Amino acid sequence: MVGLGYVGLVTAVTLAKKGNEVTCYDIDAAKLDMVARGDSPISEKGLEEELKAVLAAGKLSIVRSLADAVNDSEVVFICVGTPSKPDGSIDLSGIISVAQELGETLRVSDEHRTVVVKSSVVPGTTDKRICPVLEESSGKKCGDGFGVCVNPEFLREGSALEDGLHPDRIVIGLMNSEEGVVMQGLYDSFDCPKVVVDTKTAEMIKYVSNALLATKISFANEIANICDKLGIDVDNVMGAVGLDSRLNPKFLRAGLGFGGSCFPKDVSALAAVGREVGYEPKLLDAVLKLNDWQPTRAIQILKEEVGTLSGKRITILGLAFKPGTDDMRGSRAIPIIASLLDEGAKVIGFDPLASDNARKLFPDIDYAASVSEALEGSDACIIQTDDVIFAELDIKEFKVLGSGLVIDGRRVLAHKRGELESLGIIYRGIGVPKRA
Ligand code: UGA
């Protein structure tokens, strides 16, 4: 496993747990030290326990050079990041430098190895960008001396290990059938459909999966914004719409928009690919545009209820892009906090996991160690993640809010609206009808 980020580490532990011998390498020596000790560098349910277990069982080991990782292995997974560039396209510098070094290692080896591109790369990247580098640096032909295939990941943060062990499907993109045998063997014990296609189709499947999920969310948000104007509860609409057997109710939850390291980046990258090949991606652009706008809805509601925000103290409950992670990437808390600060408000944030990461982005706002501390002395609050701890709060806690306003950005307290209102609390949400 080359690259021990989110995908690499979870894939390594998953494959080790399935009984394979997994060797891990990363350029970050401190990360290797952590993993070797059994400490997970990322906060992910169950991962640290399973990492310790596979280390103890001798199924997972750490090596200090890429050559050692490759020499020990039949299959080499490339799991390095492909971050966004300002124009939305992806930065391939990390993956190209791994391919270069990997090729140099393959040059001096007689064994046939399968190189698996697990990093998300746009269609055509493996054939046109990665293979030529591997061929040039190894002095061998792709498919003869070494093989290459694409095997995208569909892990969700917060349930990555579970998703890794029980995937809905495994997609394998092949250049030749020899690699197909290796990959089918590797994934034999996984009880799910295996979809075997060519490399660029496999690359496309990854982006289209995320783009369609993001489109569902933006669609639900658009309908919520219209429902707001009409006094209709969007959940009642989407709940019924999702019962159509041609649709499904998942990812139709309206709210403050999608965040994370994947949806915003992958939709932008797919749109950039469209542009590159001469197609103006109207729908993908609209999905992103609405998502960028959606946090504004919370600020609008806030102003409607409390007037000017200058000097007001506003609590944000949930800072990460979703519950169960410390990941702030793409979090809707970022534009919300930035707007509040622009308006002259004071902000206090609470998150069970992400406060340290949030502090790196917003060092000058206040951070609370508990929900009650976050609400104390505040004028209003915005619930930014659908964390179960917010859903289970004792609603009397909200009575301390100066204006009594709770903006439920993820509908976590919808089931307690009546109770909240009986305490004099103003309950507002995205796509939640305002009381007359
Ligand atoms: C997403 C995909 O769900 C994974 O299948 C994929 O492998 C991963 O990206 C990736 O490409 O690596 P993840 O970023 O962990 O996984 O997050 P999700 O659970 O999908 O949620 C993304 C965002 O959408 C969150 O901000 C969440 O609050 C929001 N969301 C989700 C909604 O606003 N409404 C919904 O109905 C569902």
Boltz pocket constraint, residues with backbone or C-beta under 6 A from the ligand:
constraints:
  - pocket:
      binder: B
      contacts: [[A, 153], [A, 154], [A, 155], [A, 156], [A, 157], [A, 158], [A, 210], [A, 213], [A, 217], [A, 249], [A, 250], [A, 251], [A, 252], [A, 253], [A, 254], [A, 255], [A, 256], [A, 257], [A, 258], [A, 259], [A, 260], [A, 261], [A, 262], [A, 263], [A, 321], [A, 322]]
      max_distance: 6.0
